[in-house]
């Protein structure tokens, strides 16, 4: 088995052990996203401009939070005049810092409540959403099942888990290894359902994608990297349907070697393409020069 595949599983195994051992009495930390106000985003007094009339809601990935996932991209957008907001979802009792681990259906409810909060604060009628990994998929659940279709203009998924992942084959391995595999899946499902919900073929994934990937009236953009070792195969990230733009990072910049984490946290080519998706009328083609631009 390749080291890259093993590396992808290590956080899952460590997290499962942490959840089992963590005492329920551990106090919940202050929302990580709350600290982001001092960095220029999560400013609820921000009013969208004529140039950027919709607030942007950033949706973090699994085992991330509203600050660590977006410490670079959120300022990238605020410097361009956007009202930008992020939040934490999917927290498990006794597990600080690492979010996106609770049942995804419950996380969708948290996203729905947060969108309403942003719309009320800004006075906008719709938001745009940018999400990484699980966060690139969660807006699709929200718009399809929780009444969000009329509140969302565009969804940009950076390395989104659109159709379930094999974790470079590890998810399949968990099912076929006698004793160990099924036991590991059962333990993780009991302690961190936000992980097993994302495995290819899970009941959640079947429900999400039944009847098609997209809804009318929403623009979709997917930005993927061929070096992704978490949402695998990377081609499963792409969506089918009208108003969809699927982008492979290496088609924009062949020398870009960002993998799953880097594409959502530091990759300026991906950032530039996401900004293009938010403002397609003023889009500038993305290429390797974005790596060194501010």
N, C-alpha and C positions, 0 to 999 in steps of 0.2 A: 504494500500500500504506500502511496506517495506521502512524503512528509507533509506536503501542503494539505492533503486530506486529513491527516492526523491532527495537524494544527487547527483545522476548522472544528474538530470535535472536542478538543481540549477545553475550551471555554464552557461548552455544554456540560461536560462531565464535572468540571469544577463547580459550575453554578448549581448543578443538581445536588452535589454534596453540601454546598453552602446552604441551600434552601432547607435540606433535611436537618442540618445541624442548627440553623438559626433559631433563636428563641422568639416566640411570638411577642415577647415584651419589649423587643427593640423598638425604640421610638422612631417614628417616621421623620426623615430629615426634611428640612425646608425644601420646597420645590426647587430643583436645580434651575428651572427656567426663570425663577424669580430674580436670581442674581444677574440675569442677562440684561436687565434694564440699564445697568451701568455701562453696558457695552454697546448701547444704542438701539437695541431692539426690545420688544415687549413694552413699548411705550404706549400706554392706553390713551394718551392724549393725542397721539399721531392721527392726523386726518389725511386720507389719500388725496393725491394731487390729480389734476386733470391729465397729466402725463401717465400716471400710474394709479388709476381710479379704484383698484381693488387691493385690499390688504393681502399679504402673503402669509399663509399658515404653514409652518415647517413641521413635519411629522418625523420624529426620530426613528431609528431602527431598533432591532432587538439588542438588549443588553447595552443600550445607549441611554441618553436622556436629552432633555430639551436644550441643554447647554453644550455638552461635550460633542454632540453630533454636529452642531451648527456654529461652533466658535469662530470658524473662518467664513462660512458661506453667508451667515446672517449679516455680518458687517459688510460683506461684499454687496449685498442687496441694499442695505440702508444707505450706503455711500452713493448709490444710484437713485436715491429718492423714494424708495419703497417703504411703506409701513409693514414691518415684519414682526411676526409673533411665533413663539414656540411654546410647547408645554410638555409635561410628563404624563405618560399613560402606562397602564399595564404593570403597576407596582404590585409586588407580592409582599405579604406581611413578613416583616423581619429581614427584608432584603433591601438595603439602601443603595442608592446610586444607580444600580442596574435595573432599567425599566424595560417595558415591552415583553414581559414574561407571563402576564396573566392571560386569561382566555381572550381571544381576539374579538369575540363578539362584545364582551364587556369593554374592551379598549375602544371599539367603535362607538359605544355610547359616550365614552369620555371625549372622543373627538367631536361628536355631535354637540355636546354641551359647550365645548371650547369654541367651536365655530360660532355658535350663537352669542357667546360672550364677546368675541372679536367684532362681529357684525354690530352688536349693540353699542360697543365703545366707539367704533369708527363711523357709524352711520351708513356704511356701504350695504349694498343689497346682495353682493356675492363676494366670495373670496377666490383666490387662486391658491393651489396647494403644491408644495414640493416635498416629497418624502424620500427617505433612503431605506432600502431593504424592506422590512415589514412596513415601514412608514410610507413606502411607495405603493403598497398594495392596500393599506387600510382605508385610504380615501375612496377606493372603489367599493368597499363594503359599505361605507357610510352613505355614499350616493345611491347605491342599489337597494339597500334594505332599511335605512334609517331616515329617509326623507331629505337627504342632502342634495339631490339632483338639481333642485331649483336654487341652491345656495352656492354652487361651485361653477366657475367659468372654465378653469383649466386644471388638470392634474399632471404634474411632472414627476415621474418615477425615476430615481437614480438607483440603479441596480435593484429594482423592485422584485419581490418574490411574487410574481404574477400568477404562476400556475403550480406552485409547490417546488420544493428542492429535494435533490437526492444527497445534498452535502457531499458532492464528489463521490457518490456511491455509498456513503456511510448510512444513510437512511435505509437503503435496501439491505445493507449488511446487517443492520439491527434486526431485521425481520427473519433472516435466514440462519444466523448463528444460533445453534441449539442452546437453550437455557439462558445464555448471557444476553443475546440480542433482544428477545421479547421482554425479558426482565428489565433491561435498561430502558426500553421504550415505555414500559408501564410505570417505572419510577419517575421518569422525566415528565410523562403526561400527568401524573398525580401532583408533581411539585411545580412544574413550569409548563402549563398547557400552551402558552404562547409559542413554545418551540414545536411541539408535536402537531399543533394546528397547521404549521407551515410545511409539513412534509408532503411530498407529492402523493396524491390519492387520498389525503385525509378527508374526513367528512366536511370540515370547514372549506377546504379548497374545492371540493366538488360542488358545494352549495354556492360558493362565490362565482364560479365560472359557468355554472349551468345557464344556458340560454344566451351565452355570448359574453365578450369581454367588456363591451362599452355601452354607454347610454347616449341617446341623442342630446345635442345641446352642450356637450362638454368636449373640450379639446384635450387630447391625451398625447403626452410625449414620454418615451422611455429612452433612457441613456444607460447603456450597458458597456461593460468591459469584457473582452475575451479572456482576461486573466482572473475573472471572478472564481473564487474557490469556495464560496458559501452558497450562493444561489446558482445551482448547477443542474443541467447544462445551462450556460448563459443565455442560449437562444430562447429558453422558456420564459425569460423576462419580457419578451416582446409581446405586444398586444395585437389583436386582429379586430378590424372594424373600421367604420368611417371616422374621420377626424383624428386619425392616429399617425404619429410620426415616430418610427423606431430608429434609433441612432446607435451605432457601434462606435465607441470612443476611438478605436484604432482606425476607423475610416476617416476621422477628423484629424488625427495625429498618430501616424503609424508607430512612432517611438514611445508613445505613452504606455507605461507598464503598470499603471494603477490597478490594484486588485479591489476586492469588495469594500474594504474599509476606506482605503484612500480615495476612491472615486466619490464617496459621499462626504468626505471631511476636508480634503485639501486639494483636490484636483481642479486647477483653474480652467482646463479645457471643458470639463464637465460643468463647472460653474457658468462659463460663458454660454454654453449651449442651453443650460437651464434658463438663463436670463433671456436668451433668444425666444425660448418657448413662452415666457411670460409676456413678451412684447414683440410678437412676430412681425408687426408692421414696421418695426425699426431694427430688425435682426441684422446682424453682421456675421458673415460666415465664420465658423470656428475652425481654427487650425492650431498648429503647434506654437504659434506666437502667443497664444493665450497663456501659455505657461509662465511667461515673464511679464505679462501686462498686469497692471493693478486692477 
